[in-house]
Amino acid sequence: MSGLLDGLFELQGKRFPAKLNLTMDTIPYYSSEKGEVYLRDIRILNWSSADGKYAQELQTIMPFLNKNLSALLNNTPIYTLDQSKARDTLIKKFAKGIKVEQGRLEVETK
């Protein structure tokens, strides 16, 4: 999975803006009780900075960023089923979990 993180970072009292391109490995998790999808066990595999200006500083904070991004997404759903939509209501009623098959998410009903 890939994404862009645009933020203001601080290290040893020095603040610097950075845009990071992240490639991550993760496991999707579906809470059938809540009808929500979470990302678990996130690992940042690769990263690059748009301008490369603060590469050394960013390398230093990568373990911290990985830990905090993982904690955030373990507890914050990336998608919540909309029960006002018939399709989502059916998914919530019958789905037990999700799995990744050939790069696509599939709903498990058993």
C-alpha positions as CSV (number, residue, x, y, z in Angstrom):
1,M,0.0,0.0,0.0
2,S,1.3,3.5,-0.8
3,G,0.3,6.9,0.5
4,L,1.4,10.5,1.0
5,L,2.0,12.0,4.4
6,D,2.2,15.8,4.5
7,G,3.2,17.1,7.9
8,L,5.2,19.4,10.1
9,F,7.8,17.4,12.0
10,E,9.9,18.4,15.0
11,L,13.2,16.9,16.0
12,Q,15.5,18.3,18.8
13,G,13.6,21.5,18.8
14,K,13.9,22.0,15.1
15,R,10.7,22.1,13.0
16,F,10.6,21.2,9.4
17,P,7.9,20.6,6.8
18,A,8.0,17.4,4.8
19,K,6.0,15.5,2.2
20,L,6.7,11.8,2.4
21,N,5.8,9.1,0.0
22,L,5.3,5.9,2.0
23,T,5.1,2.3,0.9
24,M,3.7,0.2,3.7
25,D,2.8,-3.4,4.5
26,T,-0.3,-4.0,6.5
27,I,-3.1,-6.5,7.3
28,P,-6.7,-5.3,6.9
29,Y,-9.0,-6.2,9.7
30,Y,-12.8,-6.0,9.6
31,S,-14.8,-5.5,12.8
32,S,-18.1,-7.2,12.0
33,E,-19.6,-5.8,15.2
34,K,-18.9,-2.2,14.3
35,G,-18.9,-2.5,10.5
36,E,-15.4,-0.9,10.3
37,V,-12.2,-1.7,8.5
38,Y,-8.9,-1.1,10.3
39,L,-5.2,-1.5,9.3
40,R,-3.1,-3.7,11.6
41,D,0.6,-4.5,11.9
42,I,1.7,-1.6,9.7
43,R,5.4,-1.6,8.6
44,I,6.9,1.2,6.6
45,L,8.9,-0.6,3.9
46,N,10.1,2.3,1.8
47,W,9.9,6.1,2.0
48,S,11.1,9.1,0.0
49,S,10.9,12.8,0.6
50,A,9.6,15.1,-2.1
51,D,12.6,17.5,-1.9
52,G,15.1,15.3,0.0
53,K,16.1,18.4,2.1
54,Y,15.6,16.8,5.5
55,A,16.4,13.2,4.6
56,Q,18.8,12.6,7.5
57,E,16.4,14.0,10.0
58,L,13.5,12.0,8.6
59,Q,15.6,8.8,8.7
60,T,16.1,9.4,12.4
61,I,12.3,9.6,13.1
62,M,11.2,6.7,10.9
63,P,11.0,4.1,13.7
64,F,8.9,6.6,15.8
65,L,6.7,7.5,12.8
66,N,6.1,3.8,12.1
67,K,5.2,3.1,15.7
68,N,2.8,6.0,15.9
69,L,1.2,5.5,12.5
70,S,0.6,1.9,13.4
71,A,-1.0,2.8,16.8
72,L,-3.2,5.4,15.1
73,L,-4.5,3.1,12.3
74,N,-4.9,0.2,14.7
75,N,-7.6,2.2,16.5
76,T,-9.0,4.5,13.8
77,P,-11.1,2.9,11.1
78,I,-10.1,3.6,7.5
79,Y,-13.7,2.8,6.3
80,T,-17.0,2.5,8.1
81,L,-20.0,0.9,6.4
82,D,-22.9,3.3,5.7
83,Q,-26.0,1.6,7.0
84,S,-28.2,4.0,5.0
85,K,-27.0,2.1,1.9
86,A,-28.6,-1.3,1.2
87,R,-25.3,-2.9,0.0
88,D,-23.4,-1.8,3.2
89,T,-26.3,-3.1,5.4
90,L,-26.0,-6.5,3.7
91,I,-22.3,-6.6,4.1
92,K,-22.5,-5.8,7.8
93,K,-25.2,-8.4,8.3
94,F,-23.3,-11.3,6.6
95,A,-19.6,-10.4,6.6
96,K,-17.4,-12.1,9.2
97,G,-14.1,-10.8,8.0
98,I,-12.0,-9.6,5.0
99,K,-9.0,-11.0,3.2
100,V,-6.7,-9.9,0.5
101,E,-6.8,-12.1,-2.7
102,Q,-4.8,-11.1,-5.7
103,G,-4.5,-7.5,-4.6
104,R,-8.2,-7.1,-3.9
105,L,-10.2,-7.1,-0.7
106,E,-12.7,-9.9,-0.4
107,V,-15.5,-10.3,2.1
108,E,-15.5,-13.6,4.1
109,T,-19.0,-14.8,5.0
110,K,-18.1,-18.1,6.8
